[in-house]
Amino acid sequence: MWPHPAASLPEGVRVRVLRLVYGDQRAAAELAARLTDRQAAGLDPLPTHPADLAPGLLRGHRREIRALPDDTRLLLLLAAADQYPVATHAFLRAVAAARLDTRRLEPAEAAGIAHGTAGGVGFRDAWTRIAAYETAAPADRRDVHRLLARVLHDHAELPRRSWHRGAGALGPSGRLAAELTAAAERARRAADPALAAALTERAAALCPDPRHRSRLLAHAAADAWHAGDSDRSRTLAAHTEAEALNGLLALRTGQAGEAFDALLAGAGRAPDRNPTATDPPGEAADPPTAPLSAPVPRTAAHADPAAEHLLARATEAAVYTGDLRRCREAVLVARRLGIAPPGVLGGIAAAVDGRYEDARDLLEATAGRCGPGGDPTLLLHAGIAALMLGDHTRAATATVRAAAAARTSGRVATVSQAMEFRAYADFWTGRPRAAETAALDALRQAYATGQDNGACHLQAALAMFAALTGDGDLCRERAAAARSYALAHGLGLPAALAQWALALLELGAGRFGAAAARLRALAAFGPGHGHRAVRHLATPHYVEAAVRAGDTRIARAAHADYDRWARAVRSPDDLALSARCRALLTPGADALEHYRTALDLHADGTRAFERARTELLFGSALRRLRRRAEARDRLHSAREAFESFGAPHCADAARAELRALGAPATPARRTEPATSRLTAQQLLVARMAAEGATNREIAARLALSPRTIDHHLRGVFTRLDIRSRIELVRLLAEADTS
């Protein structure tokens, strides 16, 4: 179990601590106790050099290494240098070239420290390998690196050969720095940012020019970020003067408002400064910082691509903060620089100004750039544009392609960001379980890669999925975690999304006044606390809650603006929801035609969950008007849809309406596996419990409280109609074999 210092760490810090120490609990405990207050809070990067992580543990391993014969230590040093931080797979060739005797490995095997493998040497664990390297004298380390460099001849091995040549250098060398820089460029083109980071950082260490060294460190920081090593990236960036790069990192790890300021300032200065690591060279170079920015085509011969990239990322910062009005500032900077507003910038600025038709045209142009094989960040912007247009199919396509392109190009950090916005497309499609599973995977990636702002956004999305499936305890816990972090970091988007999730939970439970109050509060929240786009998206739920609570004055005004946008973008789903709002605001039998219009429009849309909700509201209205036959059909259709979506609370509402109608509420059919009745979170908890994990252990692994895990297990037992963990083990085994 974790000792007290680690047990109190935020989840993102705890995950990165474990990653840095290779999952070793002893090292994790030692590192947690050594963190500064700012590091423990996630404000400063964690240490990354092995000697700074767990020196006590490392001392014990070093003593074991020193007890071995000199020839054995040499073989272990050679194997360690061949494996980390750059794996070169040249151990056996180096042994042959130096005529070393591999039988001298036997003392290490007898001590249980290492063993021979087909490709060289296997160490007991990562810390033993580190000790084998760190225990050696600097001169011996340089010698083995030079030996490894001599045996790497193949063209594909040239970047690794350069790495060993650099590691074997005695001191600064402009020639070696240039060789390493060129090797790093080849690694980037080969979609290997981790190798590029190691090469560029070594080039910086050997570079005799301080100004050029700073630029190399900025490139290494960008490479490390793409490789998912956020702590190394932030540490390197702190030793540079690349303000724009720090703004790009702050967008995902710090204050989004400060990120906007830094990125906008960097864009404004771009044409007047010398190139830095935030400048994208030509496309063939595939620069390390281009994926950190939103690449867009040049719009004029004199346009600076770096300025375009930084403006696009400033737009993302405005989206995260919720201060969409600041997009106007970015548009003014773009005009001053003579470039077209990149990405979704122009569309958002037009929408903020109320120019909805202009916004539609600009967003449509951006959403159209979602073809396969594109740049991950450009595809992400296409997805955001499609979401604003209400085109959830295209949004899902663009974000999935963004994640796939990011994986292909080695840009690990971009994958979870793409999945953040994929969640919006998944909210209403009727697949909350599969969507929740994808969001949980993205949450783990965000924590592991140090993207705590993205993790906050995903926590809010998971709160929404919990609201859709009626899991009140989980929704409130996820929403509280998201809002706590979001408000401390000025992230209006996840703060507003979490508030919407809580309101939807109230709405599903029939607490209409509470739901209306929460959604009405969104209109009063400023940047960093609320979000204009989320408030707009939540309008149909606000209208429903307000009408059923008996307060329609503000609801009518909200619907008028929503309807204007829906008509501008011509989204079937948005038009259907606008018609539903009109039905709710229309008294008596006159509302029925609006409901029918809404269902006709839903038929051309993709928001299956909202269609079912429209049928529920329509059926309820028909019941009150004594249209029994049609009401029964609508309510049964809604019930069946909600059951298939895994939203039992909504299905229960449909059953209640059927009972009020005097019609039998047909029980849910059980033709699918029993586990299909569980939400993704419940299934995950159930499998961990079946494997023998305690509630406290499950809570630690999922970043939830033991109380919430207990609630989940009670829900699992209820839905599966079982009473013990023994029955759970049996049922899951049967489901896996069926």
Secondary structure, DSSP 8 states (H G I E B T S, - for coil): ---HHHHTS-HHHHHHHHHHTTT-HHHHHHHHHH--HHHHTTSS----SHHHH-HHHHHHHHHHHHTS-HHHHHHHHHHHHHHSSS----HHHHHHHHT--GGGGHHHHHTTSEEEETTEEEESSHHHHHHHHHTS-HHHHHHHHHHHHHH--SGGGHHHHHHHHHHT-SS--HHHHHHHHHHHHHHHHTT-HHHHHHHHHHHHHH-S-HHHHHHHHHHHHHHHHHTT-HHHHHHHHTTS--HHHHHHHHHHHS-HHHHHHHHHHHHHHGGGS---TTS---GGG--TTGGGS------STT--HHHHHHHHHHHHHHHHHT-GGGHHHHHHHHHHHT----TTHHHHHHHHTT-HHHHHHHHHHHHT---TT--HHHHHHHHHHHHHTT-HHHHHHHHHHHHHHHHHTT-HHHHHHHHHHHHHHHTTTT-HHHHHHHHHHHHHHHHHTT-HHHHHHHHHHHHHHHHHTT-HHHHHHHHHHHHHHHHHHT-HHHHHHHHHHHHHHHHHTT-HHHHHHHHHHHHH--BTTB-HHHHHHTHHHHHHHHHHTT--HHHHHHHHHHHHHHHHHT-HHHHHHHHHHHHHHS-GGGHHHHHHHHHHHHTTSS-HHHHHHHHHHHHHHHHHTT-HHHHHHHHHHHHHHHHHHT-HHHHHHHHHHHHHHT---------S-GGGGS-HHHHHHHHHHHTT--HHHHHHHHT--HHHHHHHHHHHHHHHT--SHHHHHHHHHHHHH-
